[in-house]
Amino acid sequence: MDDRAAQPRQVEVCDSIDALAPDEWNALHGADNPFVRHEYLAALEHTDCVGANTGWQPCHLVLRGADGGIDGAVPLYLKTESWGEYVFDFAWAQAYAQAGMAYYPKLVGAIPYTPVPGARLLVAPGADAGETAALLLQASRQLADQSEASSVHFLFPRDEQLPALKGAGFELRKDCQFHWHNADYATFDDFLGRMKSRKAKKIRRERRRVAEAGIRFEWFDGDRVADAPWDDLYRFYASTFFARGRPPYFPPALFAELCNTMPEQLVVILARRDDLPVAAAICFRTDERFYGRYWGADGDYHSLHFETCYYQGIDYCIANGLRAFEPGTQGEHKLVRGFDPTVTWAAHWIAHPGFRKAIGNWLADERRSVDDYVNAAREHLPWRTSE
């Protein structure tokens, strides 16, 4: 073990990720997730997706050893509203208001606008993980007190970080996403071979309808990702937000920066008809996992969403040997397409004792409901009954 763990350690608050060295941040355990990387967090800051007037004010926690190196860190934000979190606490804010109290500001350890599980308590190689996590959590509560924040929230932490969060007095919240897992499939047909015949037949029919519409697909990744038609891609991306009456979270500049700083983790799935782009999915990857993030289309084509967002992603995972595919939140329609119900978590520390108890009781009931939902969802998976 690195002897830094025995030395006096100091916590600092950084209002910009640029105050930290990219190599040192990315060397922390957990920063292999593309959304935790320094480059991703920096792009959010450089393109004003976070910062003043966005509701996401960076206040990253950094734990330094006696040698000045980073022993641990938390991507942390002071929030003045709850948009872009995907763990809904609007009812809590309303309850505070009815009681004549302020719920905002609050502190959130999360990746803005990104409901992807990953490490939230980052630890340097050689540092004591338990002690480092405890110090970071203590520092987060102290910062909440100094900031007059009502609470501290960690959204979509990894399962292995739950004991540290629970031990520090955080209440756990359970939810469910749908993830695909690669059982060493050689081809897409190999994957379909695990399914009940009528389920596989439906997927083949959906794929055939897209092909019969004259739509073909191209993948852009690595060095080629910058060559994708980004003007079209951004139009597709923005259209999904405008359809819901909201502006898009990200400007074109964010994607341009990511193409420059982390192209090896970007993947574009582009659909063309008569050589014209008609739809796309903007995705991310690691050596093990594939993340579907943003999609949009120019028109309404039968089954195009399923093909672009799910089947092409499965094809990509099989072709590249990736072990798992996380296509995003919600969507029970993913079940019949081979995406397993997968538990996700959040953790909440509420400063006010009365609200802490009430919310804790509510979360206990919700966890039981989520357990029932996950068990029921598994009954609708498409696998042959012999499995």
Secondary structure by P-SEA (a helix, b strand, c coil): cccccccbbbbbbbcccccccaaaaaaccccccccccaaaaaaaaaaccccccccbbbbbbbbbccccccccccccccccccccccccaaaaaaaaaaaccccccbbbccccccccccccccccccccaaaaaaaaaaaaaaaaaaacccbbbbccccccaaaaaaaabbbbbbbbbbbbbbccccccccccccccaaaaaaaaaaaaaaaaabbbbbbbccccccccaaaaaaaaaaaaaaaacccccccaaaaaaaaacccccbbbbbbbcccccccbbbbcccccbbbbccccccccccaaaaaaccaaaaaaaaaacccbbbccccccccccccccccccbbbbbbccaaaaaaaaaaaaaaaaaaaaaaaaaaaaccccccc
